[in-house]
Amino acid sequence: MIKMPPSIIYFAVLLIVSIIIVLAGTTAYSDSTSKKNRHQDVYQQRQSHNILPFQEVLKKVRPHIQGEIIETEFEMEDGIPIYEFKYIDKNGYVLEMEVDARTGRIIKVERD
């Protein structure tokens, strides 16, 4: 076994921790940038009347959601604007419902 001076071990640990911090910061920046882009997507889609208002879609799908909604999200999937509803059903399962934002039609429901 090779013995290393404590200063080299300290430097190696410090380097690894620094890399982790930099990567975590990059991920956080990426997430906030992507969230900003989603907000812009929703705004542009609503302004051009390509999607229904969120409240209108919620009114259509709420009777099909038997539980508590814990998260909503807007995204584009293969060029289709999608509202996602994540909810906890009466059995305690987390489910995700994808809804076509143009029509309010439920596309799929799956366990998350």
Stockholm file with secondary structure:
# STOCKHOLM 1.0

chainA/1-112         MIKMPPSIIYFAVLLIVSIIIVLAGTTAYSDSTSKKNRHQDVYQQRQSHNILPFQEVLKKVRPHIQGEIIETEFEMEDGIPIYEFKYIDKNGYVLEMEVDARTGRIIKVERD
#=GR chainA/1-112 SS CCCCCHHHHHHHHHHHHHHHHHHHHHHHHHHHHHHHHHHHHHHHHHHTTCSCCHHHHHHHHGGGCCEEEEEEEEEEETTEEEEEEEEEETTSCEEEEEEETTTCCEEEEEEC
#=GC SS_cons         CCCCCHHHHHHHHHHHHHHHHHHHHHHHHHHHHHHHHHHHHHHHHHHTTCSCCHHHHHHHHGGGCCEEEEEEEEEEETTEEEEEEEEEETTSCEEEEEEETTTCCEEEEEEC
//
